Amino acid sequence: MDWIEKERNLIAQVYRRQNVILERGEGCYLYDINGRRYLDLVSGIACVSIGHSHPDFIEKVCGQLKKLVHVSNLYYTIPQIALAEKLRDITGMDKFFFCNSGTEAVEASLKFARKATGRKKFVAFKNAFHGRTMGALSVTYKEKFRKPFEPLLEHVEFAEYNRVEDLEKKVDFETSAVILELIQGEAGVFPADRDFVKAIFELKEKYGFLVIFDEVQTGFGRTGKWFAKEHYGFQPDIMAMAKAMASGFPIGCSAMSDEVAKKLEKGDHGSTFGGNPLACTASLATIEIIEKYKLVENAEKMGDYFMKRLRELFEDVRGKGLMIGVRVENAEEIVKKALEMGLLLNATSEENLRIVPPLIIRKEEVDLAIEILTALTKNR
Ligand SMILES: *Cc1c(COP(=O)(O)O)cnc(C)c1O
């Protein structure tokens, strides 16, 4: 029985997959159906920050699984409220809306911005990625993702990232919100300049629009801070979160200020699954593990070490914490060869590798990754 051939016949062919069937994971390692081990520098796209099969996570999630999975938002459940309280502490935001993915978190954020301001226009940035549903796709830049699905949302403009002069031309009194990633992830790990972020907030003062941070990929310790916004010292009006929020269990969240929240009315938005007790318990467990094992600090420390070692091999290494981009000539080939050598890597384009390992990674695993990458770049 050939599973890969079955996949071709059964699954919508929208994904480009690596030639491996993964079966289980432990810590920073994954195992395929033949029991072969791989060092995971992908973490399910920056999701499984606590590593695979973390015992504390399994215990908490299984406990909730046995009690209650889902009742809908027609009722109150404690894990949702407890999670909101925890998120308030680590984000400094005031109120929270729960959904099930990054794109939904962005979708909710855009709706809340329009409702709160009564304005239509959104300004996003070139090379931004915010998701694939029609609203989120409308603020996503890549032509290939957008074109077949037009018409998308009207009143969206794209400004040059890190170029204040261009942004100044695109915002005005009609602007509802400016949405940005503080470190562009899918684009290949490109951080925003401090002065650029500062200028966005000066323009916000002048025109009264809202600022939406999309921290879907940068959140929950990935960059060596709980959220990338701490590197910049600015608080957004709305913030989208997902990916690492529950270690791969589907959940997303749009967090907002009280000013935004007070403009929302019953029925303005909703989600059947959003914030169910199982997903919220998975998220709470994740946050507790990140705190208990000091994974934010480890992301900073190991990120610095990883980038230092990568610079021995590559000229252009970018990033913050354990969100790292590396410019290469032949990304696809490197990814394929690394897989054969027991290392999982991700290419965001033919010229760029994205390295986002679990935040539990230790020096010895970084050294192993560098050893494999050294062998692989020398064999060419
Ligand atoms: C991954 C990502 C999204 C979309 O998240 P999904 O869960 O795939 O819908 C949105 N914004 C950013 C910055 C992302 O990295």
The ligand as a Gaussian input file, in Angstrom:
#p B3LYP/6-31G(d) Opt

LIG

0 1
 C        0.827000      31.470000       9.419000
 C        0.431000      32.888000       9.471000
 C       -0.911000      33.297000       9.303000
 C       -2.003000      32.320000       8.958000
 O       -2.193000      31.349000       9.927000
 P       -3.026000      30.015000       9.610000
 O       -3.173000      29.357000      10.936000
 O       -2.239000      29.220000       8.618000
 O       -4.332000      30.443000       9.035000
 C       -1.201000      34.637000       9.448000
 N       -0.245000      35.542000       9.726000
 C        1.043000      35.200000       9.884000
 C        2.057000      36.243000      10.222000
 C        1.429000      33.859000       9.752000
 O        2.728000      33.524000       9.891000

